[in-house]
Amino acid sequence: MTAPAIAQPAARRKEGFSAFEIFVFSLVVALLAIAIFGPLLAPDSIYSSDIANSLMPPSAANWFGTDDQGRDVFWRLIVGAQTTLLSAFLVVTLYSLIGVTLATVAAAGPRWLDEALMRVTDIGLALPGMIVALGFAAAMGASLRSAVIAMAITGWPITARMLRGIMRQTMEQPFVAGAQVLGVSKWRLMTKHVLPNSLDVLIVKWAGDIGTTVLVLASLSFIGVGAQPPSAEWGATIASARGYVSTAWWTVVAPGAAVAITSIAFGLLGDIIQVRRDPSLRGN
Amino acid sequence: MLMSIDSISKSYNAFPNPPAKVLHDVTLNVDTGEAIGLVGESGSGKSTIAKCMLALIKPEEGAITYDGIDVIHARGEDLRRFRREVQMVFQDPYGSLNPRMTVEELIGEGLLIHKLEPTAAARRARVAEMMEMVGLNPNDMDRYTRSFSGGQRQRIAIARALVIRPRILVCDEPVAALDVSVQAQVINLLQDMQKKLNLAIVFVAHDLAVVRHLCEKIVVLHKGKVVEQGTREQIFDNPQMPYTQSLLAAVPVPDPVVGRARRAARRLETAN
């Protein structure tokens, strides 16, 4: 006798990635690959001028044409990708460290310290980040390093404010009281119990922040307080080529498109991770 | 006497309303190795007492003494010893274990922070021993708690609390979130542990059947006051206070005939 067929609940389907998500992921991976390996392949000529060859339109030899110094625009973009992305990662890492430290101190510390730190954060939030960064960078002397430092010291307030709130919520969880009853030190309580259970949301934010940071860094370089010529950094490249927009559009459009694509790609990556984590946002 | 709670009072801030007083002059004692039940309805202050006993909150008035330590003002070495010797198990087996720690880290944490075992290997061995003692498979040591059931998690919580050999275990409704069949297992485990380790258990519960099985001494609370305390027999067989009587009457009876008779009697009582 055969047992009657029992309807098996369909095995929970692992949700696949949509074509769009795969597109964004591959774009980000490609950008990272270009930034890491691209410069190894670049010809040496990208920093030396060849005036006879200047402002040549895109061709088989120079895919994106050449600039006013006769340098290959395509390879300068590739080399610039490393400078740009590395700087952006550095900026986000630095201000995240500042934000995480201040949030942890505020959440763990006594009431007055929390209040004081949050009021300082309010001031930071109220100031327009880019203008302040511009001021700092100009004061430190225009260079890529100044721009990175300036953005790191102006970028932390949102991280600090968000994380401090999340940590306060995490501290209401019973396992935190449990750790206190066990007698863990304040340091261990915060670093081992509270912080690891509070970082999820911020990791999403930081992925998206890379995109914004690329844009702001390029802007600072464009107005002259960031990377300086002959750096291949994208903002600096646009700045030095802007006189030729009408005669040699490719010298400006190529790095401009690179900035746009990179910041949009990382922004979308942040959005995708966020929606994946919280399916209630899907469809927006 | 291991721990004495001497007429403590506690209010919670309820701004803009005046502070809500949740404990009035509560006095009770815990002796070595005894299981004591704190019972009462929701809002009777039983969890607040548990939190005061664990020095998670401080009462405004009164004193709590544990083995010569003034618990409310304890610091330094006194506080460390108190933290080692008084442990707890929570109601919610889901929220009470850090989801980012493995079972080994969770159970071994007390050994680590109180430096009770010198090496990682020795800690691991103690964790394995403890897991067997509470009925868990030591092979699951490297897993995270999300893959365990509620009952298993409560065993992990008990192992975590007991591995450092405390003298008092405060259990705040430790079985209220579990299936009835699993409740009995956890209660039996606690009873076993109490005997094996000469552990004093303070058991907070609203379920009298559970308390009756485990606790020799029972304290009945109502609106933040102790209304009656006594041995299991005194409270269950001869309750003196009307509140205790009504609490006992509310315990569901497995026999439908008895249950029907009781309900009829109660209806008659209210009719009169």
HADDOCK unambig.tbl for C-alpha pairs under 7 A between the chains (distance, minus, plus):
assign (segid A and resid 173 and name CA) (segid B and resid 95 and name CA) 6.33 0.50 0.50
assign (segid A and resid 174 and name CA) (segid B and resid 95 and name CA) 5.62 0.50 0.50
assign (segid A and resid 174 and name CA) (segid B and resid 96 and name CA) 4.72 0.50 0.50
assign (segid A and resid 175 and name CA) (segid B and resid 95 and name CA) 6.08 0.50 0.50
assign (segid A and resid 175 and name CA) (segid B and resid 96 and name CA) 4.03 0.50 0.50
assign (segid A and resid 175 and name CA) (segid B and resid 97 and name CA) 5.09 0.50 0.50
assign (segid A and resid 175 and name CA) (segid B and resid 98 and name CA) 5.62 0.50 0.50
assign (segid A and resid 178 and name CA) (segid B and resid 96 and name CA) 6.71 0.50 0.50
assign (segid A and resid 181 and name CA) (segid B and resid 54 and name CA) 6.54 0.50 0.50
assign (segid A and resid 181 and name CA) (segid B and resid 83 and name CA) 5.96 0.50 0.50
assign (segid A and resid 181 and name CA) (segid B and resid 87 and name CA) 6.34 0.50 0.50
assign (segid A and resid 182 and name CA) (segid B and resid 83 and name CA) 5.66 0.50 0.50
assign (segid A and resid 182 and name CA) (segid B and resid 84 and name CA) 6.63 0.50 0.50
assign (segid A and resid 182 and name CA) (segid B and resid 87 and name CA) 6.66 0.50 0.50
assign (segid A and resid 182 and name CA) (segid B and resid 110 and name CA) 6.22 0.50 0.50
assign (segid A and resid 183 and name CA) (segid B and resid 80 and name CA) 6.63 0.50 0.50
assign (segid A and resid 183 and name CA) (segid B and resid 83 and name CA) 5.15 0.50 0.50
assign (segid A and resid 184 and name CA) (segid B and resid 113 and name CA) 6.38 0.50 0.50
assign (segid A and resid 193 and name CA) (segid B and resid 98 and name CA) 6.61 0.50 0.50
